[in-house]
Amino acid sequence: MDNRIYVIYIRTNRRVKWKYADYCGRWASIDEAIKAAEEHAGAGVSFEYRIENRATDEVITGLEHIDETLKKGLNYGRNEI
């Protein structure tokens, strides 16, 4: 059985719907998925991520490389699933 159950998508702009977000592969852990997404996005690029657990259908969203000012601009409390 394939143990890479986490699928990650990233977007650098909230105007982009998740279905058009960049696909960054399948990974065995959340940390591996985020690390791969950072490499895909490029050094120092801010992005929002969506991780789907294919075994449980759990969805995790978060931000990487975002300062507090930018978080407010992204309206981070809202979930667009």
N, CA, C and O atoms as a GROMACS GRO file, in nm:
protein
  324
    1MET      N    1   0.083  -0.119   0.000
    1MET     CA    2   0.000   0.000   0.000
    1MET      C    3   0.088   0.125   0.000
    1MET      O    4   0.190   0.129   0.068
    2ASP      N    5   0.048   0.223  -0.074
    2ASP     CA    6   0.123   0.347  -0.083
    2ASP      C    7   0.106   0.427   0.045
    2ASP      O    8  -0.007   0.456   0.086
    3ASN      N    9   0.217   0.463   0.108
    3ASN     CA   10   0.209   0.537   0.234
    3ASN      C   11   0.214   0.688   0.214
    3ASN      O   12   0.219   0.763   0.312
    4ARG      N   13   0.213   0.734   0.091
    4ARG     CA   14   0.214   0.879   0.064
    4ARG      C   15   0.069   0.927   0.056
    4ARG      O   16   0.012   0.940  -0.052
    5ILE      N   17   0.011   0.952   0.173
    5ILE     CA   18  -0.132   0.983   0.180
    5ILE      C   19  -0.163   1.132   0.178
    5ILE      O   20  -0.279   1.171   0.163
    6TYR      N   21  -0.060   1.217   0.192
    6TYR     CA   22  -0.085   1.361   0.196
    6TYR      C   23  -0.062   1.425   0.060
    6TYR      O   24   0.045   1.410   0.001
    7VAL      N   25  -0.162   1.494   0.011
    7VAL     CA   26  -0.154   1.566  -0.116
    7VAL      C   27  -0.152   1.714  -0.083
    7VAL      O   28  -0.231   1.760  -0.001
    8ILE      N   29  -0.063   1.790  -0.147
    8ILE     CA   30  -0.052   1.933  -0.116
    8ILE      C   31  -0.068   2.018  -0.241
    8ILE      O   32  -0.018   1.985  -0.348
    9TYR      N   33  -0.140   2.128  -0.223
    9TYR     CA   34  -0.159   2.230  -0.326
    9TYR      C   35  -0.117   2.363  -0.266
    9TYR      O   36  -0.136   2.386  -0.147
   10ILE      N   37  -0.061   2.451  -0.348
   10ILE     CA   38  -0.025   2.584  -0.299
   10ILE      C   39  -0.078   2.692  -0.393
   10ILE      O   40  -0.100   2.669  -0.512
   11ARG      N   41  -0.098   2.810  -0.335
   11ARG     CA   42  -0.133   2.927  -0.415
   11ARG      C   43  -0.068   3.048  -0.350
   11ARG      O   44  -0.057   3.056  -0.228
   12THR      N   45  -0.026   3.142  -0.433
   12THR     CA   46   0.038   3.263  -0.383
   12THR      C   47  -0.057   3.381  -0.386
   12THR      O   48  -0.020   3.492  -0.348
   13ASN      N   49  -0.178   3.357  -0.431
   13ASN     CA   50  -0.277   3.464  -0.443
   13ASN      C   51  -0.413   3.407  -0.406
   13ASN      O   52  -0.453   3.303  -0.460
   14ARG      N   53  -0.484   3.471  -0.316
   14ARG     CA   54  -0.616   3.421  -0.273
   14ARG      C   55  -0.721   3.429  -0.382
   14ARG      O   56  -0.826   3.366  -0.370
   15ARG      N   57  -0.697   3.503  -0.487
   15ARG     CA   58  -0.794   3.511  -0.597
   15ARG      C   59  -0.797   3.383  -0.679
   15ARG      O   60  -0.891   3.359  -0.755
   16VAL      N   61  -0.694   3.301  -0.664
   16VAL     CA   62  -0.686   3.174  -0.734
   16VAL      C   63  -0.766   3.071  -0.654
   16VAL      O   64  -0.740   3.050  -0.536
   17LYS      N   65  -0.863   3.006  -0.719
   17LYS     CA   66  -0.940   2.902  -0.651
   17LYS      C   67  -0.851   2.780  -0.631
   17LYS      O   68  -0.758   2.756  -0.708
   18TRP      N   69  -0.882   2.703  -0.529
   18TRP     CA   70  -0.800   2.586  -0.500
   18TRP      C   71  -0.792   2.490  -0.617
   18TRP      O   72  -0.689   2.425  -0.636
   19LYS      N   73  -0.897   2.478  -0.698
   19LYS     CA   74  -0.891   2.383  -0.809
   19LYS      C   75  -0.789   2.425  -0.915
   19LYS      O   76  -0.750   2.343  -0.999
   20TYR      N   77  -0.744   2.550  -0.911
   20TYR     CA   78  -0.641   2.597  -1.003
   20TYR      C   79  -0.505   2.614  -0.934
   20TYR      O   80  -0.410   2.662  -0.996
   21ALA      N   81  -0.495   2.575  -0.809
   21ALA     CA   82  -0.370   2.590  -0.734
   21ALA      C   83  -0.265   2.493  -0.788
   21ALA      O   84  -0.298   2.393  -0.852
   22ASP      N   85  -0.138   2.524  -0.762
   22ASP     CA   86  -0.028   2.438  -0.806
   22ASP      C   87  -0.025   2.308  -0.725
   22ASP      O   88  -0.025   2.311  -0.602
   23TYR      N   89  -0.022   2.196  -0.795
   23TYR     CA   90  -0.012   2.064  -0.732
   23TYR      C   91   0.134   2.036  -0.703
   23TYR      O   92   0.219   2.050  -0.791
   24CYS      N   93   0.164   1.996  -0.581
   24CYS     CA   94   0.304   1.971  -0.542
   24CYS      C   95   0.329   1.826  -0.500
   24CYS      O   96   0.425   1.799  -0.428
   25GLY      N   97   0.245   1.735  -0.543
   25GLY     CA   98   0.273   1.594  -0.522
   25GLY      C   99   0.209   1.531  -0.399
   25GLY      O  100   0.132   1.594  -0.327
   26ARG      N  101   0.244   1.402  -0.378
   26ARG     CA  102   0.195   1.324  -0.264
   26ARG      C  103   0.312   1.291  -0.174
   26ARG      O  104   0.422   1.263  -0.221
   27TRP      N  105   0.288   1.296  -0.042
   27TRP     CA  106   0.396   1.281   0.055
   27TRP      C  107   0.353   1.195   0.172
   27TRP      O  108   0.233   1.180   0.198
   28ALA      N  109   0.450   1.138   0.243
   28ALA     CA  110   0.423   1.050   0.357
   28ALA      C  111   0.392   1.128   0.484
   28ALA      O  112   0.328   1.074   0.575
   29SER      N  113   0.437   1.254   0.493
   29SER     CA  114   0.410   1.333   0.613
   29SER      C  115   0.377   1.477   0.574
   29SER      O  116   0.408   1.522   0.464
   30ILE      N  117   0.314   1.546   0.666
   30ILE     CA  118   0.279   1.686   0.643
   30ILE      C  119   0.405   1.770   0.630
   30ILE      O  120   0.412   1.858   0.544
   31ASP      N  121   0.505   1.744   0.715
   31ASP     CA  122   0.630   1.820   0.708
   31ASP      C  123   0.700   1.804   0.573
   31ASP      O  124   0.751   1.902   0.518
   32GLU      N  125   0.701   1.682   0.520
   32GLU     CA  126   0.761   1.659   0.388
   32GLU      C  127   0.685   1.734   0.280
   32GLU      O  128   0.744   1.790   0.188
   33ALA      N  129   0.553   1.735   0.291
   33ALA     CA  130   0.470   1.804   0.192
   33ALA      C  131   0.497   1.954   0.192
   33ALA      O  132   0.510   2.015   0.086
   34ILE      N  133   0.505   2.013   0.311
   34ILE     CA  134   0.531   2.157   0.320
   34ILE      C  135   0.670   2.191   0.269
   34ILE      O  136   0.689   2.292   0.201
   35LYS      N  137   0.769   2.106   0.301
   35LYS     CA  138   0.905   2.129   0.253
   35LYS      C  139   0.910   2.125   0.099
   35LYS      O  140   0.975   2.209   0.037
   36ALA      N  141   0.841   2.029   0.040
   36ALA     CA  142   0.836   2.020  -0.106
   36ALA      C  143   0.766   2.142  -0.166
   36ALA      O  144   0.807   2.192  -0.271
   37ALA      N  145   0.662   2.189  -0.101
   37ALA     CA  146   0.590   2.307  -0.149
   37ALA      C  147   0.679   2.431  -0.143
   37ALA      O  148   0.675   2.514  -0.233
   38GLU      N  149   0.759   2.443  -0.037
   38GLU     CA  150   0.853   2.556  -0.026
   38GLU      C  151   0.953   2.553  -0.142
   38GLU      O  152   0.983   2.657  -0.200
   39GLU      N  153   1.004   2.435  -0.174
   39GLU     CA  154   1.098   2.422  -0.285
   39GLU      C  155   1.030   2.456  -0.418
   39GLU      O  156   1.090   2.519  -0.504
   40HIS      N  157   0.905   2.413  -0.433
   40HIS     CA  158   0.830   2.441  -0.556
   40HIS      C  159   0.803   2.590  -0.572
   40HIS      O  160   0.814   2.644  -0.682
   41ALA      N  161   0.768   2.657  -0.462
   41ALA     CA  162   0.734   2.800  -0.467
   41ALA      C  163   0.857   2.886  -0.490
   41ALA      O  164   0.849   2.990  -0.556
   42GLY      N  165   0.970   2.845  -0.436
   42GLY     CA  166   1.092   2.924  -0.448
   42GLY      C  167   1.129   2.989  -0.316
   42GLY      O  168   1.046   3.000  -0.226
   43ALA      N  169   1.253   3.030  -0.306
   43ALA     CA  170   1.305   3.084  -0.181
   43ALA      C  171   1.233   3.212  -0.139
   43ALA      O  172   1.223   3.307  -0.216
   44GLY      N  173   1.184   3.212  -0.017
   44GLY     CA  174   1.124   3.332   0.040
   44GLY      C  175   0.987   3.370  -0.014
   44GLY      O  176   0.937   3.478   0.018
   45VAL      N  177   0.926   3.286  -0.096
   45VAL     CA  178   0.795   3.318  -0.154
   45VAL      C  179   0.686   3.282  -0.053
   45VAL      O  180   0.685   3.172   0.002
   46SER      N  181   0.596   3.376  -0.028
   46SER     CA  182   0.483   3.351   0.062
   46SER      C  183   0.375   3.274  -0.013
   46SER      O  184   0.346   3.303  -0.129
   47PHE      N  185   0.315   3.176   0.055
   47PHE     CA  186   0.208   3.101  -0.010
   47PHE      C  187   0.114   3.042   0.094
   47PHE      O  188   0.148   3.027   0.211
   48GLU      N  189  -0.005   3.010   0.049
   48GLU     CA  190  -0.103   2.940   0.130
   48GLU      C  191  -0.105   2.796   0.081
   48GLU      O  192  -0.094   2.770  -0.039
   49TYR      N  193  -0.119   2.702   0.173
   49TYR     CA  194  -0.122   2.562   0.131
   49TYR      C  195  -0.250   2.493   0.177
   49TYR      O  196  -0.314   2.533   0.274
   50ARG      N  197  -0.284   2.389   0.104
   50ARG     CA  198  -0.397   2.302   0.137
   50ARG      C  199  -0.346   2.159   0.128
   50ARG      O  200  -0.302   2.114   0.023
   51ILE      N  201  -0.352   2.089   0.240
   51ILE     CA  202  -0.307   1.950   0.244
   51ILE      C  203  -0.429   1.862   0.267
   51ILE      O  204  -0.508   1.885   0.358
   52GLU      N  205  -0.443   1.761   0.182
   52GLU     CA  206  -0.553   1.666   0.194
   52GLU      C  207  -0.497   1.530   0.235
   52GLU      O  208  -0.402   1.480   0.174
   53ASN      N  209  -0.556   1.472   0.338
   53ASN     CA  210  -0.520   1.337   0.380
   53ASN      C  211  -0.610   1.242   0.303
   53ASN      O  212  -0.731   1.238   0.328
   54ARG      N  213  -0.555   1.166   0.210
   54ARG     CA  214  -0.634   1.078   0.124
   54ARG      C  215  -0.695   0.960   0.201
   54ARG      O  216  -0.791   0.900   0.153
   55ALA      N  217  -0.641   0.927   0.317
   55ALA     CA  218  -0.694   0.815   0.395
   55ALA      C  219  -0.817   0.855   0.477
   55ALA      O  220  -0.909   0.775   0.495
   56THR      N  221  -0.820   0.981   0.526
   56THR     CA  222  -0.928   1.023   0.616
   56THR      C  223  -1.012   1.137   0.560
   56THR      O  224  -1.112   1.174   0.621
   57ASP      N  225  -0.974   1.194   0.447
   57ASP     CA  226  -1.041   1.310   0.387
   57ASP      C  227  -1.026   1.437   0.470
   57ASP      O  228  -1.097   1.534   0.446
   58GLU      N  229  -0.935   1.438   0.567
   58GLU     CA  230  -0.908   1.557   0.647
   58GLU      C  231  -0.837   1.660   0.558
   58GLU      O  232  -0.752   1.625   0.476
   59VAL      N  233  -0.872   1.788   0.576
   59VAL     CA  234  -0.809   1.897   0.501
   59VAL      C  235  -0.745   1.993   0.600
   59VAL      O  236  -0.808   2.035   0.697
   60ILE      N  237  -0.620   2.028   0.573
   60ILE     CA  238  -0.545   2.122   0.657
   60ILE      C  239  -0.503   2.238   0.569
   60ILE      O  240  -0.448   2.216   0.461
   61THR      N  241  -0.527   2.360   0.614
   61THR     CA  242  -0.480   2.476   0.539
   61THR      C  243  -0.388   2.558   0.629
   61THR      O  244  -0.399   2.553   0.752
   62GLY      N  245  -0.298   2.631   0.567
   62GLY     CA  246  -0.206   2.713   0.644
   62GLY      C  247  -0.129   2.808   0.554
   62GLY      O  248  -0.148   2.811   0.433
   63LEU      N  249  -0.042   2.885   0.617
   63LEU     CA  250   0.039   2.984   0.546
   63LEU      C  251   0.186   2.959   0.575
   63LEU      O  252   0.221   2.914   0.684
   64GLU      N  253   0.270   2.988   0.478
   64GLU     CA  254   0.415   2.979   0.496
   64GLU      C  255   0.479   3.110   0.454
   64GLU      O  256   0.442   3.170   0.353
   65HIS      N  257   0.576   3.153   0.533
   65HIS     CA  258   0.653   3.275   0.505
   65HIS      C  259   0.564   3.399   0.501
   65HIS      O  260   0.586   3.488   0.420
   66ILE      N  261   0.463   3.405   0.588
   66ILE     CA  262   0.370   3.517   0.588
   66ILE      C  263   0.393   3.601   0.713
   66ILE      O  264   0.396   3.547   0.824
   67ASP      N  265   0.410   3.732   0.697
   67ASP     CA  266   0.420   3.817   0.815
   67ASP      C  267   0.279   3.860   0.860
   67ASP      O  268   0.183   3.840   0.786
   68GLU      N  269   0.268   3.919   0.978
   68GLU     CA  270   0.138   3.952   1.035
   68GLU      C  271   0.060   4.051   0.949
   68GLU      O  272  -0.063   4.040   0.940
   69THR      N  273   0.126   4.147   0.887
   69THR     CA  274   0.057   4.244   0.803
   69THR      C  275  -0.008   4.176   0.685
   69THR      O  276  -0.123   4.206   0.650
   70LEU      N  277   0.064   4.085   0.622
   70LEU     CA  278   0.011   4.015   0.506
   70LEU      C  279  -0.102   3.920   0.545
   70LEU      O  280  -0.197   3.903   0.468
   71LYS      N  281  -0.094   3.859   0.664
   71LYS     CA  282  -0.202   3.771   0.711
   71LYS      C  283  -0.334   3.846   0.715
   71LYS      O  284  -0.437   3.793   0.672
   72LYS      N  285  -0.331   3.968   0.765
   72LYS     CA  286  -0.454   4.048   0.773
   72LYS      C  287  -0.508   4.075   0.633
   72LYS      O  288  -0.629   4.071   0.612
   73GLY      N  289  -0.421   4.102   0.539
   73GLY     CA  290  -0.462   4.128   0.402
   73GLY      C  291  -0.520   4.005   0.333
   73GLY      O  292  -0.604   4.018   0.244
   74LEU      N  293  -0.476   3.887   0.374
   74LEU     CA  294  -0.526   3.763   0.314
   74LEU      C  295  -0.658   3.718   0.375
   74LEU      O  296  -0.719   3.623   0.326
   75ASN      N  297  -0.702   3.784   0.483
   75ASN     CA  298  -0.826   3.743   0.552
   75ASN      C  299  -0.813   3.597   0.591
   75ASN      O  300  -0.899   3.515   0.558
   76TYR      N  301  -0.706   3.565   0.663
   76TYR     CA  302  -0.667   3.426   0.689
   76TYR      C  303  -0.770   3.344   0.766
   76TYR      O  304  -0.769   3.222   0.755
   77GLY      N  305  -0.857   3.404   0.841
   77GLY     CA  306  -0.953   3.327   0.919
   77GLY      C  307  -1.058   3.256   0.836
   77GLY      O  308  -1.128   3.169   0.887
   78ARG      N  309  -1.072   3.291   0.711
   78ARG     CA  310  -1.177   3.237   0.624
   78ARG      C  311  -1.129   3.109   0.556
   78ARG      O  312  -1.015   3.102   0.511
   79ASN      N  313  -1.214   3.009   0.549
   79ASN     CA  314  -1.181   2.883   0.482
   79ASN      C  315  -1.257   2.876   0.350
   79ASN      O  316  -1.380   2.881   0.350
   80GLU      N  317  -1.187   2.864   0.239
   80GLU     CA  318  -1.250   2.858   0.106
   80GLU      C  319  -1.242   2.717   0.051
   80GLU      O  320  -1.179   2.696  -0.053
   81ILE      N  321  -1.302   2.623   0.114
   81ILE     CA  322  -1.290   2.484   0.068
   81ILE      C  323  -1.405   2.448  -0.021
   81ILE      O  324  -1.412   2.335  -0.069
   0.00000   0.00000   0.00000
